[in-house]
Amino acid sequence: MQSICFTLLFVFCLSFYKTQNLDFRILRTLNKNDMPLWDKGMKGLSFSVMPAMPISVVEIWYSGYRNKDEVMMRNGYKSAITIGFAALSATGLKYLVNRHRPFKDYPNDITQRDFGVGPFSFPSGHTTAAFATATALSLSCKNPYVTTSSFLYAGFVGYSRMRLGVHYPSDVLGGMLLGIASGLLTWKLDKAVNGK
């Protein structure tokens, strides 16, 4: 599964310039019309990723510690590795790809609603972090309610980045794939090393 995610991510890196027109049209639709209350909620949702990452890691680890469950404690460590690897990979790709933010490329069409962003767009770091966290929670807990709610949350984070005008849809899709692949890769490597 992670090889499929990495392959898809690689294909997106090579082809998103070809899909720029479609990317722009979708983004323009998601970004149009001011909705102050909704947009304020989207800013809050985007920001919520920052505390959600460490809280989920600590909760997974503490759940293992409290129940004397070594596997769950190790899942806490794997979750931290997943999120760290995903964040570093997303940052590296941003500087490697050098894609400008959509509000820079289309200042007359895309409204920037989040002003605390860097210059580069691909992949979406918030979306990467949200999907890495969702994947880590899902692989740790193996509970359908946790999985569903985690991935719904991550999907809304991706939407928020487009609504705020700071990412193209392909940035969000790239972040989604990178976040999921980071979790799957971490768990697979742990299984190869520890056999569990």
MOJO-V683660 format. One record per pair of residues at least 24 apart in sequence whose C-alpha atoms are under 10 Angstrom apart, sorted by sequence separation. I is the first residue (numbers start at 1). J is the second residue. D is the distance in Angstrom with one decimal. If there is no record, write none. Layout:
# MOJO-V683660
i=I j=J d=D
i=I j=J d=D
This chain:
# MOJO-V683660
i=56 j=80 d=9.1
i=57 j=81 d=9.6
i=94 j=118 d=9.6
i=95 j=119 d=9.4
i=96 j=120 d=9.7
i=97 j=121 d=8.7
i=98 j=122 d=7.4
i=99 j=123 d=8.9
i=130 j=154 d=4.8
i=131 j=155 d=7.9
i=54 j=79 d=9.3
i=57 j=82 d=9.9
i=94 j=119 d=8.9
i=95 j=120 d=7.1
i=97 j=122 d=6.8
i=129 j=154 d=8.5
i=130 j=155 d=8.1
i=151 j=176 d=9.9
i=154 j=179 d=9.9
i=53 j=79 d=9.0
i=54 j=80 d=7.8
i=57 j=83 d=9.0
i=94 j=120 d=5.7
i=95 j=121 d=9.2
i=96 j=122 d=9.2
i=97 j=123 d=8.8
i=128 j=154 d=8.7
i=130 j=156 d=9.4
i=131 j=157 d=9.1
i=53 j=80 d=8.3
i=93 j=120 d=9.4
i=94 j=121 d=6.4
i=95 j=122 d=8.7
i=127 j=154 d=6.6
i=130 j=157 d=7.0
i=131 j=158 d=9.0
i=93 j=121 d=9.4
i=94 j=122 d=5.3
i=126 j=154 d=8.9
i=127 j=155 d=7.8
i=129 j=157 d=9.6
i=130 j=158 d=8.2
i=54 j=83 d=9.1
i=91 j=120 d=9.2
i=93 j=122 d=6.9
i=94 j=123 d=6.2
i=127 j=156 d=9.0
i=128 j=157 d=9.6
i=53 j=83 d=7.4
i=91 j=121 d=9.8
i=92 j=122 d=9.9
i=93 j=123 d=6.9
i=94 j=124 d=8.5
i=127 j=157 d=6.1
i=128 j=158 d=8.6
i=53 j=84 d=9.7
i=90 j=121 d=9.9
i=91 j=122 d=8.9
i=92 j=123 d=9.6
i=93 j=124 d=9.9
i=94 j=125 d=8.7
i=126 j=157 d=7.1
i=127 j=158 d=5.0
i=90 j=122 d=7.8
i=91 j=123 d=8.1
i=93 j=125 d=9.8
i=126 j=158 d=7.4
i=127 j=159 d=8.8
i=90 j=123 d=6.0
i=91 j=124 d=9.1
i=124 j=157 d=10.0
i=125 j=158 d=9.6
i=127 j=160 d=9.2
i=89 j=123 d=9.3
i=90 j=124 d=7.3
i=91 j=125 d=7.1
i=124 j=158 d=7.8
i=126 j=160 d=9.6
i=127 j=161 d=7.8
i=90 j=125 d=5.8
i=126 j=161 d=7.7
i=89 j=125 d=9.2
i=90 j=126 d=9.3
i=125 j=161 d=9.6
i=87 j=124 d=9.9
i=88 j=125 d=9.3
i=90 j=127 d=9.7
i=124 j=161 d=7.8
i=87 j=125 d=6.6
i=90 j=128 d=7.0
i=124 j=162 d=9.6
i=86 j=125 d=8.5
i=87 j=126 d=8.8
i=89 j=128 d=9.2
i=90 j=129 d=8.8
i=87 j=127 d=10.0
i=127 j=167 d=9.9
i=87 j=128 d=7.0
i=86 j=128 d=6.4
i=87 j=129 d=6.3
i=124 j=166 d=8.7
i=125 j=167 d=9.8
i=86 j=129 d=6.6
i=124 j=167 d=6.6
i=128 j=171 d=9.5
i=132 j=175 d=9.0
i=136 j=179 d=9.4
i=85 j=129 d=9.7
i=86 j=130 d=9.9
i=123 j=167 d=8.2
i=124 j=168 d=8.6
i=127 j=171 d=8.6
i=128 j=172 d=7.8
i=131 j=175 d=7.6
i=132 j=176 d=8.0
i=135 j=179 d=7.5
i=136 j=180 d=8.5
i=139 j=183 d=8.1
i=83 j=128 d=8.5
i=84 j=129 d=8.7
i=86 j=131 d=9.2
i=87 j=132 d=8.8
i=121 j=166 d=7.2
i=122 j=167 d=7.6
i=123 j=168 d=9.0
i=124 j=169 d=9.3
i=127 j=172 d=6.0
i=128 j=173 d=9.0
i=130 j=175 d=8.8
i=131 j=176 d=5.6
i=132 j=177 d=9.1
i=134 j=179 d=8.5
i=135 j=180 d=5.7
i=138 j=183 d=9.5
i=139 j=184 d=8.4
i=83 j=129 d=6.2
i=86 j=132 d=6.6
i=114 j=160 d=10.0
i=120 j=166 d=9.3
i=121 j=167 d=5.9
i=122 j=168 d=8.2
i=123 j=169 d=9.7
i=124 j=170 d=8.8
i=125 j=171 d=8.8
i=126 j=172 d=8.7
i=127 j=173 d=8.3
i=128 j=174 d=7.8
i=129 j=175 d=7.9
i=130 j=176 d=8.0
i=131 j=177 d=8.0
i=132 j=178 d=7.7
i=133 j=179 d=7.7
i=134 j=180 d=8.0
i=135 j=181 d=8.6
i=136 j=182 d=9.1
i=137 j=183 d=9.4
i=82 j=129 d=9.1
i=83 j=130 d=8.8
i=85 j=132 d=9.1
i=86 j=133 d=9.5
i=114 j=161 d=8.5
i=119 j=166 d=9.7
i=120 j=167 d=9.2
i=121 j=168 d=7.7
i=122 j=169 d=9.8
i=123 j=170 d=7.8
i=124 j=171 d=5.1
i=125 j=172 d=8.5
i=127 j=174 d=8.6
i=128 j=175 d=4.1
i=129 j=176 d=8.5
i=131 j=178 d=8.1
i=132 j=179 d=3.9
i=133 j=180 d=8.6
i=135 j=182 d=8.5
i=136 j=183 d=5.8
i=140 j=187 d=9.5
i=83 j=131 d=9.0
i=84 j=132 d=9.1
i=113 j=161 d=9.3
i=118 j=166 d=9.5
i=122 j=170 d=7.8
i=123 j=171 d=4.4
i=124 j=172 d=5.3
i=127 j=175 d=5.2
i=128 j=176 d=5.4
i=131 j=179 d=4.7
i=132 j=180 d=5.4
i=135 j=183 d=5.7
i=136 j=184 d=8.4
i=139 j=187 d=8.0
i=83 j=132 d=5.6
i=113 j=162 d=9.8
i=114 j=163 d=9.5
i=115 j=164 d=9.2
i=117 j=166 d=7.7
i=121 j=170 d=9.7
i=122 j=171 d=4.8
i=123 j=172 d=6.4
i=124 j=173 d=8.2
i=125 j=174 d=9.5
i=126 j=175 d=7.8
i=127 j=176 d=5.9
i=128 j=177 d=7.6
i=129 j=178 d=9.0
i=130 j=179 d=7.3
i=131 j=180 d=5.7
i=132 j=181 d=7.9
i=133 j=182 d=9.8
i=134 j=183 d=8.8
i=135 j=184 d=7.6
i=82 j=132 d=6.4
i=83 j=133 d=6.4
i=112 j=162 d=9.6
i=113 j=163 d=8.0
i=114 j=164 d=5.8
i=115 j=165 d=9.9
i=116 j=166 d=9.9
i=121 j=171 d=6.6
i=122 j=172 d=8.0
i=123 j=173 d=7.9
i=124 j=174 d=7.2
i=125 j=175 d=6.4
i=126 j=176 d=9.5
i=127 j=177 d=9.3
i=128 j=178 d=6.0
i=129 j=179 d=6.2
i=130 j=180 d=9.3
i=131 j=181 d=9.2
i=132 j=182 d=6.5
i=133 j=183 d=8.1
i=136 j=186 d=9.2
i=81 j=132 d=9.9
i=82 j=133 d=7.8
i=83 j=134 d=9.8
i=112 j=163 d=8.9
i=113 j=164 d=4.6
i=114 j=165 d=7.4
i=115 j=166 d=8.7
i=121 j=172 d=9.4
i=122 j=173 d=9.6
i=123 j=174 d=5.3
i=124 j=175 d=5.1
i=125 j=176 d=9.4
i=127 j=178 d=9.0
i=128 j=179 d=4.5
i=129 j=180 d=9.4
i=131 j=182 d=9.2
i=132 j=183 d=5.8
i=136 j=187 d=8.7
i=80 j=132 d=9.6
i=83 j=135 d=9.5
i=110 j=162 d=9.8
i=111 j=163 d=8.8
i=112 j=164 d=5.9
i=113 j=165 d=6.2
i=114 j=166 d=6.9
i=122 j=174 d=7.3
i=123 j=175 d=5.0
i=124 j=176 d=8.2
i=127 j=179 d=7.6
i=128 j=180 d=8.0
i=131 j=183 d=8.7
i=132 j=184 d=9.1
i=79 j=132 d=8.2
i=80 j=133 d=8.8
i=82 j=135 d=8.7
i=83 j=136 d=8.2
i=110 j=163 d=9.5
i=111 j=164 d=7.3
i=112 j=165 d=4.8
i=113 j=166 d=7.7
i=122 j=175 d=7.9
i=123 j=176 d=8.7
i=125 j=178 d=9.6
i=126 j=179 d=9.7
i=128 j=181 d=9.8
i=129 j=182 d=9.9
i=79 j=133 d=7.2
i=82 j=136 d=7.0
i=110 j=164 d=9.0
i=111 j=165 d=5.6
i=112 j=166 d=6.4
i=123 j=177 d=9.6
i=124 j=178 d=9.6
i=125 j=179 d=9.2
i=128 j=182 d=9.1
i=79 j=134 d=9.7
i=81 j=136 d=9.6
i=110 j=165 d=6.0
i=111 j=166 d=8.6
i=112 j=167 d=9.8
i=123 j=178 d=8.3
i=79 j=135 d=8.6
i=80 j=136 d=8.6
i=109 j=165 d=9.8
i=110 j=166 d=8.8
i=79 j=136 d=5.1
i=78 j=136 d=7.6
i=79 j=137 d=7.6
i=76 j=136 d=8.5
i=79 j=139 d=9.1
i=102 j=162 d=9.3
i=75 j=136 d=7.8
i=76 j=137 d=9.1
i=78 j=139 d=9.9
i=79 j=140 d=8.2
i=103 j=164 d=9.7
i=104 j=165 d=9.8
i=75 j=137 d=8.8
i=78 j=140 d=9.0
i=103 j=165 d=6.2
i=104 j=166 d=9.1
i=102 j=165 d=6.6
i=103 j=166 d=6.6
i=75 j=139 d=8.2
i=76 j=140 d=7.9
i=101 j=165 d=8.2
i=102 j=166 d=6.1
i=103 j=167 d=8.6
i=75 j=140 d=5.7
i=101 j=166 d=5.8
i=102 j=167 d=6.2
i=103 j=168 d=9.7
i=74 j=140 d=9.2
i=75 j=141 d=9.0
i=100 j=166 d=9.5
i=101 j=167 d=6.3
i=102 j=168 d=6.5
i=73 j=140 d=9.5
i=100 j=167 d=9.2
i=101 j=168 d=7.9
i=46 j=114 d=9.3
i=72 j=140 d=6.7
i=99 j=167 d=10.0
i=100 j=168 d=9.9
i=71 j=140 d=8.8
i=72 j=141 d=8.3
i=43 j=113 d=8.1
i=101 j=171 d=9.8
i=42 j=113 d=9.4
i=43 j=114 d=6.9
i=42 j=114 d=9.4
i=99 j=171 d=9.4
i=40 j=113 d=9.0
i=28 j=102 d=9.6
i=39 j=113 d=7.5
i=40 j=114 d=9.7
i=27 j=102 d=8.6
i=39 j=114 d=9.4
i=49 j=125 d=10.0
i=50 j=126 d=8.3
i=53 j=129 d=7.4
i=57 j=133 d=8.2
i=60 j=136 d=9.2
i=32 j=109 d=8.2
i=34 j=111 d=8.8
i=36 j=113 d=9.9
i=49 j=126 d=6.7
i=52 j=129 d=9.4
i=53 j=130 d=7.6
i=56 j=133 d=7.3
i=60 j=137 d=7.6
i=94 j=171 d=9.8
i=24 j=102 d=7.9
i=28 j=106 d=9.5
i=31 j=109 d=8.9
i=32 j=110 d=7.4
i=33 j=111 d=8.9
i=48 j=126 d=9.5
i=49 j=127 d=8.6
i=52 j=130 d=8.3
i=56 j=134 d=9.1
i=59 j=137 d=9.7
i=23 j=102 d=9.6
i=31 j=110 d=6.6
i=32 j=111 d=7.5
i=34 j=113 d=9.6
i=47 j=126 d=8.4
i=49 j=128 d=10.0
i=50 j=129 d=8.4
i=53 j=132 d=8.8
i=54 j=133 d=9.2
i=57 j=136 d=8.4
i=61 j=140 d=9.7
i=13 j=93 d=8.9
i=30 j=110 d=9.6
i=31 j=111 d=6.8
i=46 j=126 d=6.9
i=49 j=129 d=7.1
i=50 j=130 d=9.0
i=53 j=133 d=6.1
i=56 j=136 d=8.7
i=57 j=137 d=8.3
i=60 j=140 d=7.3
i=24 j=105 d=9.7
i=28 j=109 d=6.8
i=29 j=110 d=9.5
i=31 j=112 d=8.8
i=46 j=127 d=8.7
i=49 j=130 d=6.2
i=52 j=133 d=8.0
i=53 j=134 d=9.3
i=56 j=137 d=7.3
i=60 j=141 d=8.2
i=17 j=99 d=9.3
i=24 j=106 d=8.6
i=27 j=109 d=9.6
i=28 j=110 d=6.2
i=31 j=113 d=9.3
i=48 j=130 d=9.4
i=49 j=131 d=10.0
i=52 j=134 d=10.0
i=13 j=96 d=9.9
i=14 j=97 d=9.4
i=16 j=99 d=9.8
i=27 j=110 d=7.9
i=28 j=111 d=8.8
i=53 j=136 d=9.9
i=13 j=97 d=7.5
i=25 j=109 d=9.9
i=46 j=130 d=9.3
i=49 j=133 d=8.9
i=90 j=174 d=9.1
i=24 j=109 d=9.2
i=90 j=175 d=7.3
i=24 j=110 d=8.9
i=89 j=175 d=9.8
i=87 j=175 d=9.7
i=90 j=178 d=7.6
i=86 j=175 d=8.8
i=89 j=178 d=8.0
i=90 j=179 d=8.8
i=89 j=179 d=9.3
i=87 j=178 d=9.3
i=86 j=178 d=6.6
i=87 j=179 d=8.4
i=85 j=178 d=9.7
i=86 j=179 d=5.7
i=89 j=182 d=9.0
i=85 j=179 d=8.9
i=86 j=180 d=8.8
i=86 j=181 d=8.5
i=87 j=182 d=9.5
i=83 j=179 d=7.7
i=86 j=182 d=5.7
i=82 j=179 d=8.0
i=85 j=182 d=6.7
i=86 j=183 d=8.2
i=82 j=180 d=9.1
i=84 j=182 d=9.2
i=85 j=183 d=8.9
i=82 j=181 d=9.1
i=83 j=182 d=7.6
i=82 j=182 d=5.5
i=83 j=183 d=7.8
i=81 j=182 d=8.8
i=82 j=183 d=5.1
i=85 j=186 d=8.8
i=81 j=183 d=8.5
i=82 j=184 d=8.5
i=79 j=182 d=9.7
i=80 j=183 d=9.8
i=82 j=185 d=8.2
i=83 j=186 d=9.8
i=49 j=153 d=9.5
i=79 j=183 d=7.5
i=82 j=186 d=6.0
i=49 j=154 d=8.7
i=78 j=183 d=8.2
i=81 j=186 d=7.2
i=82 j=187 d=8.5
i=16 j=122 d=9.5
i=80 j=186 d=9.9
i=81 j=187 d=9.8
i=79 j=186 d=8.3
i=45 j=153 d=8.8
i=46 j=154 d=9.7
i=49 j=157 d=7.9
i=78 j=186 d=6.5
i=79 j=187 d=8.9
i=13 j=122 d=8.3
i=45 j=154 d=9.7
i=48 j=157 d=8.8
i=78 j=187 d=7.0
i=12 j=122 d=9.8
i=13 j=123 d=8.9
i=46 j=156 d=8.7
i=47 j=157 d=9.0
i=12 j=123 d=9.8
i=45 j=156 d=7.9
i=46 j=157 d=5.6
i=75 j=186 d=10.0
i=78 j=189 d=9.9
i=45 j=157 d=6.3
i=46 j=158 d=8.3
i=75 j=187 d=8.5
i=78 j=190 d=7.9
i=44 j=157 d=9.7
i=45 j=158 d=9.7
i=46 j=159 d=9.3
i=9 j=123 d=9.4
i=42 j=156 d=8.6
i=43 j=157 d=9.4
i=45 j=159 d=9.8
i=46 j=160 d=6.3
i=42 j=157 d=7.9
i=45 j=160 d=7.1
i=46 j=161 d=6.9
i=75 j=190 d=9.6
i=44 j=160 d=9.2
i=45 j=161 d=9.3
i=74 j=190 d=9.4
i=42 j=159 d=8.5
i=43 j=160 d=7.2
i=42 j=160 d=5.1
i=43 j=161 d=8.4
i=46 j=164 d=9.2
i=41 j=160 d=8.7
i=42 j=161 d=7.9
i=42 j=162 d=9.7
i=43 j=163 d=9.3
i=39 j=160 d=8.3
i=42 j=163 d=7.5
i=43 j=164 d=7.4
i=38 j=160 d=9.8
i=42 j=164 d=7.2
i=39 j=163 d=7.5
i=40 j=164 d=9.5
i=38 j=163 d=9.5
i=39 j=164 d=7.1
i=71 j=196 d=8.6
i=31 j=159 d=9.9
i=30 j=159 d=8.3
i=31 j=160 d=9.6
i=34 j=163 d=10.0
i=30 j=160 d=9.4
i=31 j=161 d=9.6
i=33 j=163 d=10.0
i=31 j=162 d=6.6
i=32 j=163 d=8.1
i=27 j=159 d=9.9
i=30 j=162 d=6.7
i=31 j=163 d=4.7
i=32 j=164 d=9.8
i=29 j=162 d=9.8
i=30 j=163 d=5.6
i=31 j=164 d=6.7
i=32 j=165 d=9.2
i=28 j=162 d=8.9
i=29 j=163 d=9.1
i=30 j=164 d=9.0
i=31 j=165 d=6.0
i=27 j=162 d=6.3
i=28 j=163 d=9.0
i=30 j=165 d=8.6
i=31 j=166 d=9.6
i=26 j=162 d=9.3
i=27 j=163 d=7.7
i=27 j=164 d=9.9
i=28 j=165 d=8.5
i=27 j=165 d=7.6
i=27 j=166 d=9.6
i=30 j=169 d=9.6
i=27 j=167 d=8.1
i=28 j=168 d=9.3
i=27 j=168 d=6.0
i=26 j=168 d=8.2
i=27 j=169 d=6.5
i=24 j=167 d=9.9
i=25 j=168 d=9.6
i=26 j=169 d=7.2
i=27 j=170 d=9.7
i=23 j=167 d=9.7
i=24 j=168 d=6.9
i=25 j=169 d=9.7
i=23 j=168 d=6.0
i=24 j=169 d=8.2
i=22 j=168 d=9.8
i=23 j=169 d=5.9
i=24 j=170 d=9.8
i=22 j=169 d=9.1
i=23 j=170 d=6.6
i=20 j=168 d=8.8
i=22 j=170 d=9.6
i=23 j=171 d=9.3
i=20 j=169 d=9.8
i=20 j=170 d=8.8
i=19 j=170 d=8.6
i=16 j=168 d=9.8
i=16 j=169 d=9.9
i=17 j=170 d=9.8
i=16 j=170 d=6.7
i=15 j=170 d=9.7
i=16 j=171 d=8.8
i=13 j=170 d=9.1
i=12 j=170 d=7.3
i=13 j=171 d=9.3
i=16 j=174 d=9.8
i=12 j=171 d=8.9
i=9 j=170 d=9.8
i=12 j=173 d=8.5
i=13 j=174 d=8.0
i=12 j=174 d=6.8
i=11 j=174 d=9.6
i=9 j=173 d=8.4
i=10 j=174 d=8.8
i=8 j=173 d=9.6
i=9 j=174 d=5.6
i=12 j=177 d=9.9
i=8 j=174 d=8.2
i=9 j=175 d=8.5
i=9 j=176 d=9.2
i=10 j=177 d=10.0
i=6 j=174 d=9.5
i=9 j=177 d=6.3
i=10 j=178 d=9.9
i=5 j=174 d=9.2
i=8 j=177 d=7.5
i=9 j=178 d=6.8
i=7 j=177 d=9.4
i=8 j=178 d=9.3
i=5 j=176 d=9.1
i=6 j=177 d=7.2
i=5 j=177 d=5.4
i=6 j=178 d=7.0
i=9 j=181 d=9.3
i=4 j=177 d=9.1
i=5 j=178 d=7.0
i=5 j=179 d=9.2
i=6 j=180 d=9.5
i=7 j=181 d=10.0
i=2 j=177 d=8.8
i=5 j=180 d=7.4
i=6 j=181 d=6.5
i=2 j=178 d=9.1
i=5 j=181 d=5.5
i=6 j=182 d=9.0
i=4 j=181 d=8.4
i=5 j=182 d=9.1
i=2 j=180 d=7.6
i=3 j=181 d=7.6
i=1 j=180 d=9.3
i=2 j=181 d=4.7
i=5 j=184 d=9.3
i=6 j=185 d=9.8
i=1 j=181 d=7.6
i=2 j=182 d=7.6
i=5 j=185 d=10.0
i=2 j=183 d=8.4
i=3 j=184 d=9.3
i=2 j=184 d=5.7
i=3 j=185 d=8.5
i=1 j=184 d=7.4
i=2 j=185 d=6.0
i=1 j=185 d=8.8
i=2 j=186 d=9.6
i=2 j=188 d=8.9
